[in-house]
């Protein structure tokens, strides 16, 4: 499994605030809004293996994802954006950062729950060891 995520905290009532813009920037991504401890999180994700296998996009396009996220961050400097890349199967490696106005304000990488401080930067009360979007069942839903 290889998946990249962009997670954007939202204010209640603005669930669709960035849908159109992000759909235009990332036409091959999937989006869901989650309510995690009363914090809405717009979760945009890319199942890289699946996208490449189906020929939906090229590896070059996927490599541009981070650049586009940085541009999106510059356009919305007030937002904290979480970018996270996961590789693995039963044991996963997590690599990600929190971005605000194109600046990385926190970076984490490692195994198991190494991503937890990044999630807690968006949802301070988050303590669970498993984050729903990182489950293969979540990624495989259509």
Residue, then its C-alpha position, 0 to 999 in steps of 0.5 A: x500500500x502506498x497512499x498520500x494524504x492532504x488533511x485540511x481542518x474545516x469549520x462547521x458549515x464550511x464542509x465544501x469550502x475547498x472541494x471545487x478547488x482541490x478537485x481541480x488541482x487533484x482530479x485523481x484524488x478522492x475526498x471525504x470529510x470526517x468528524x474527528x472529536x468535533x473537528x471536521x477534517x477534509x481528507x484528500x487522498x491518493x491511492x498511488x498503487x491503484x492510480x498507477x496500475x489503472x493508468x489514471x495518472x503518471x508518476x510525474x503527476x504524482x511527484x508534483x503533488x507536494x509542489x501543488x500542496x505548497x502552492x495551495x498553502x500559499x494561497x490559503x496562508x491561514x490554514x494548517x495543512x497536513x501532508x502525509x505519505x504512507x508506504x507498507x502493508x502490515x507494518x507501515x512507514x509514515x512520513x509527513x509534515x504540517x504546513x502553514x503558509x508554505x512553511x513546514x512547522x512540524x515534520x515527523x517520520x517513522x513506524x507505528x504511531x509516529x504520525x500522532x503528533x501531526x494529527x494532534x496538531x489539528x485535533x489536540x484531543x486525539x489519542x487513538x492509535x489508529x487513524x481511520x483514513x490510514x486503514x486499507x478499508x477506508x482507502x479501498x471504499x469507492 
